[in-house]
Amino acid sequence: QVQLVESGGGLVQPGGSLRLSCTASGNRFVISAMGWYRQAPGMRRDMVAVIASGGRTQYADSVKGRFTISRDNAENTVHLQMSSLEPGDTAVYSCYAEEENSSTYYLKRFWGPGTQVTVSS
């Protein structure tokens, strides 16, 4: 069973920066895509950024130019560098990792517990 541990959330003032990290462990097969979603109170969970094992990235329009996703494949770790934070970025941020075995068409997504990010003065 893949387990994910997140770190780096907290309270930051508007215009500030935070860096979230998430490490996956316990995988039997390769970790392919990793990424971050977020959910504000009363809202649905939305994709923030994803990164493939080869490094290709995708961002939500609302964070383009402000957030940067990166990963360390050797450590099964994904980072989310968040800059120019706005109150609208306040949410619980959850990371995910997909475990894959292409030989058997096995693909499963695992989620971290989430970390709170609050942007407020």
GIFENLIN-V83801 format. One record per residue. RES is the residue in one small letter. PSI is psi in whole degrees, 0 to 359 (none if undefined). Layout:
RES/PSI, RES/PSI
//
This chain:
q/127, v/133, q/143, l/135, v/124, e/155, s/162, g/356, g/175, g/196, l/133, v/150, q/155, p/137, g/351, g/185, s/153, l/153, r/119, l/144, s/153, c/127, t/131, a/141, s/165, g/7, n/142, r/332, f/183, v/145, i/118, s/255, a/146, m/157, g/185, w/139, y/165, r/153, q/119, a/159, p/129, g/5, m/165, r/163, r/129, d/148, m/136, v/305, a/146, v/156, i/130, a/166, s/333, g/355, g/353, r/137, t/159, q/139, y/151, a/146, d/326, s/345, v/356, k/134, g/348, r/326, f/147, t/126, i/141, s/168, r/156, d/103, n/325, a/329, e/1, n/46, t/139, v/142, h/150, l/106, q/118, m/124, s/165, s/47, l/145, e/157, p/329, g/350, d/354, t/125, a/171, v/124, y/127, s/135, c/160, y/159, a/140, e/125, e/134, e/140, n/99, s/336, s/329, t/10, y/28, y/130, l/123, k/139, r/135, f/149, w/147, g/170, p/341, g/150, t/137, q/132, v/122, t/124, v/110, s/148, s/none
//
